[in-house]
Amino acid sequence: MRYPVALALTLLTETPVYTAALTRIGPVRPRRAAAAGVLVNLVTHSLLWWTLRHWTDGPAAAYWTGFALSEIAVCAAEALLLCPLAGLRPRDPLPWIASGTANATSLLAGLLLGG
């Protein structure tokens, strides 16, 4: 999958998840929630993409280990970035739940589409 397609897929799947989680569970207005979802992905997606490209030359086990570690790092980074963007605190469970759910959703979508 090419980068622009992967980014579009990520934004199309994660932004609604962030918006729903931050507005229905949390005190964030829909526009702010959607903007936060887009912004955290614009920060992390290119870094993840670049990192994963460096794991593709080695054995499959190294790739999947790097993939898992990279996804965990992205979830943590997005949760922490959500806090100031959405007016949340890092101790709150909401940014962590929203990030984990959003990233699981886009990961599943990417795997289903063969990416």
C-alpha positions in Angstrom: 0.0 0.0 0.0 1.3 3.4 -0.9 1.7 6.1 1.7 -1.1 8.5 0.6 -3.5 5.6 0.5 -2.4 4.4 3.9 -2.7 7.9 5.4 -6.2 8.3 3.9 -7.3 5.0 5.3 -5.9 5.9 8.7 -7.7 9.2 8.8 -10.9 7.7 7.5 -11.0 5.0 10.1 -9.4 6.7 13.1 -11.0 10.2 13.0 -14.6 8.9 13.5 -13.3 6.7 16.4 -11.6 9.6 18.1 -14.6 11.8 17.5 -17.0 9.3 19.0 -14.9 8.4 22.0 -14.0 12.0 22.9 -17.5 13.4 22.5 -19.6 10.5 23.9 -17.4 9.5 26.7 -15.5 12.7 27.3 -16.3 16.4 27.5 -14.9 17.3 24.0 -16.9 19.0 21.3 -17.2 17.1 18.0 -15.1 19.6 15.9 -12.3 19.7 18.4 -12.4 15.9 18.8 -12.2 15.4 15.0 -9.4 17.9 14.6 -7.5 16.3 17.5 -7.8 12.9 15.7 -6.5 14.3 12.5 -3.7 16.2 14.1 -2.3 13.3 16.1 -2.3 11.1 13.0 -0.5 13.7 11.0 2.2 13.7 13.6 2.6 9.9 14.1 1.6 8.3 10.8 4.7 9.4 8.8 7.0 8.4 11.6 5.4 5.0 11.8 5.6 4.6 8.1 9.2 5.6 8.0 10.1 3.3 10.9 8.3 0.2 9.4 10.2 0.6 6.1 13.4 0.0 8.0 12.1 -3.3 9.4 11.2 -4.8 6.0 14.7 -5.9 5.0 15.2 -8.3 7.9 13.5 -11.6 8.8 9.7 -11.7 9.3 10.0 -12.1 13.0 12.0 -8.9 13.3 9.5 -7.1 11.2 6.5 -8.2 13.3 8.4 -7.4 16.5 9.2 -3.9 15.2 5.7 -3.5 14.0 4.2 -4.4 17.4 6.6 -2.1 19.2 6.0 0.7 16.8 2.2 0.4 17.1 2.5 0.5 20.9 4.7 3.6 20.7 2.2 5.3 18.3 -0.7 4.5 20.6 1.2 6.1 23.5 2.3 9.1 21.5 -1.2 9.7 20.2 -2.8 9.4 23.7 -0.3 11.9 25.1 -0.8 14.3 22.1 -4.5 14.1 22.6 -4.3 15.5 26.1 -3.5 19.1 25.3 -5.5 19.0 22.0 -8.6 17.8 23.7 -8.2 19.3 27.1 -7.6 16.0 28.8 -5.1 14.8 31.4 -2.6 12.0 30.8 -3.9 10.3 34.0 -7.4 10.0 32.5 -8.1 6.7 30.8 -10.0 8.3 27.9 -7.0 9.3 25.7 -5.5 5.9 26.2 -8.7 4.0 25.4 -9.5 6.3 22.4 -5.9 5.9 21.0 -5.9 2.1 21.4 -9.3 1.7 19.8 -8.6 4.1 17.0 -5.3 2.4 16.1 -6.8 -1.1 16.4 -9.5 0.0 14.0 -7.1 1.4 11.3 -4.8 -1.6 11.8 -7.6 -4.0 11.2 -8.8 -2.0 8.2 -5.2 -2.1 6.7 -4.8 -5.8 7.3 -8.2 -6.5 5.7 -7.2 -4.5 2.6 -4.0 -6.3 2.3 -1.7 -3.5 3.4 
